[in-house]
Every structure is written in C-alpha cells, then in structure tokens.
Amino acid sequence: MAEHAERKEQGSDADATQALPPSPSVSTFRNSADEQEPAPKRKTDWKAVRDQVVGLLAGVVRWVGLLFALVLVLHVIFVIGEANPDNGIVSWVADWSEGLSLGFKDLFTPDDPKLAVLVNYGIAAIFWLVVSSIVARIIRRVGGAS
C-alpha cells in the first residue's frame, strides 16, 4: 500500500509538471526588430499646425496691445490720482507710457494738465487696442485660420 501511495504521489508530480507550459528555449526567441514591419509614418496635419501657429501669433498680438493699453491707463490713473513720481512703479509706467503714446501725448493741449493726460494717453490706449485687434484679424485672414 505504501508503494501505491508513493506511485500516486509521483504520478501527481508528473501530472503537475506536464500541466506546466514548456519553458522557452533560446531558439524560440527571435529578434523582434528584424521581424517587425516598419511602423507606418504618421501623417502630419499641416493645416492644423498652421492654424495653431496663426492663432497663437494673433493671440500674442492681441495680448501685447492689451498690455500696452494697460500701461497707458495706469499712467493716466497715476497722474490723475497724483501718485508719487519717485515711486519705482510710477516712474517705470511713466517711462514706458512716453514711448507707447506715440504722437498722441500732445495731440490736445487743454489748460488742465490732468485733462491733457487723460485725453491724450486715453486715445493712445484706445489706439493700441484697435490696432492690435486689426493686426490680429489680418494675421488670421492671411494665415488662413478662421
């Protein structure tokens, strides 16, 4: 009976080893790089790329015009509010607004200097908003973006 039990255990061990998948040998591994077909090249949608670049460029132009107008409006606020001209921010805004005002800083010459700044620099701010909007539209039209 002990032999029969031993054979059963050996038989079950043999069955267990047969149930396992065979271990791969070195010859079954193949160089996958040799057998793979070349990956198909992805087609680049150049129209979409162009539209993105044109949209980005038009957006940058709009933001630049908005920032220029913001500097001019800040200058108007600082002058009307009588901000300290020795302050670093106020002097920086005043310096930049001189260049951004183009020919508008002495367009009108009312007697009140605060009114002159309000009108002239305000017109310059509106100018930058309008011009940047028009340039952005032209970029979109020429670039073919909708």
Salt bridges, closest charged atoms under 4 A:
GLU3 OE1 - ARG7 NH2 3.58
GLU35 OE2 - ARG30 NE 3.79
ASP51 OD2 - LYS47 NZ 3.28
ASP51 OD1 - ARG50 NH2 3.89
GLU82 OE2 - LYS114 NZ 2.55
GLU98 OE1 - LYS105 NZ 2.93
